[in-house]
Amino acid sequence: MPVTVVLVVVADLVGVGIVALLLIGLSAGAHDPEGGRAVIVLTALDHLAVALPLGVLVGLRRQRPTAARLE
C-alpha cells in the first residue's frame, strides 16, 4: 500500500513538473508584451500550486478501491 501511494505522488510530481517546465521554457521567447515572461512563469507556478495537491488527492482516492480489493 505505501508503494502505491508513493507511485501516485511521483506520477503527479512528474506530470506537474513537465507542464511547469514547458511553460517556463516558453517564457524564454516571450519578448512581445512587457511582462509576458512574468505571466507565463506565474501561470506555471499557479499550475504547480493547484495541480499537484489536486492530482494527489484524486489519485489517492481513485486507488482506494484497488487497494481494498488487493487486501
C-alpha positions in Angstrom: 0.0 0.0 0.0 2.7 2.6 0.8 4.4 1.8 -2.5 1.2 2.7 -4.4 0.9 6.0 -2.5 4.4 6.9 -3.4 3.9 5.9 -7.0 0.7 8.1 -7.2 2.6 11.1 -5.7 5.6 10.6 -8.0 3.4 10.3 -11.1 1.7 13.6 -10.1 5.0 15.3 -9.5 6.3 14.2 -12.9 3.2 15.4 -14.7 3.1 18.8 -12.9 6.8 19.2 -13.4 6.6 18.6 -17.1 3.9 21.2 -17.6 5.7 23.7 -15.4 9.0 23.2 -17.3 7.3 23.6 -20.6 5.6 26.8 -19.5 8.9 28.2 -18.2 10.6 27.1 -21.4 8.0 29.0 -23.4 8.7 32.1 -21.3 12.3 32.3 -22.8 10.9 33.5 -26.1 8.2 35.8 -24.6 9.6 39.2 -25.7 6.4 40.8 -27.3 4.5 42.4 -24.5 6.1 43.9 -21.4 5.8 41.3 -18.6 5.0 38.4 -21.0 7.6 36.2 -19.3 6.2 37.0 -15.8 2.7 36.0 -16.9 3.9 32.6 -18.2 6.0 31.9 -15.1 3.1 32.9 -12.8 0.9 30.6 -14.8 3.4 27.7 -14.3 3.6 28.4 -10.6 -0.2 28.6 -10.3 -0.5 25.3 -12.2 2.0 23.7 -9.8 0.2 25.0 -6.7 -3.2 23.8 -7.9 -2.5 20.6 -9.9 -0.1 18.9 -7.5 -2.3 18.7 -4.4 -5.4 18.1 -6.5 -3.7 15.4 -8.5 -2.5 13.7 -5.4 -6.0 13.8 -3.8 -7.7 12.5 -6.9 -5.1 9.8 -7.5 -5.2 8.5 -3.9 -9.0 8.5 -3.9 -9.1 6.5 -7.2 -6.7 3.9 -6.0 -8.6 3.2 -2.8 -10.9 0.5 -4.3 -8.0 -1.2 -5.9 -6.1 -1.2 -2.6 -9.1 -2.5 -0.7 -9.6 -5.3 -3.2 -5.9 -6.3 -3.0 -6.0 -6.5 0.7 
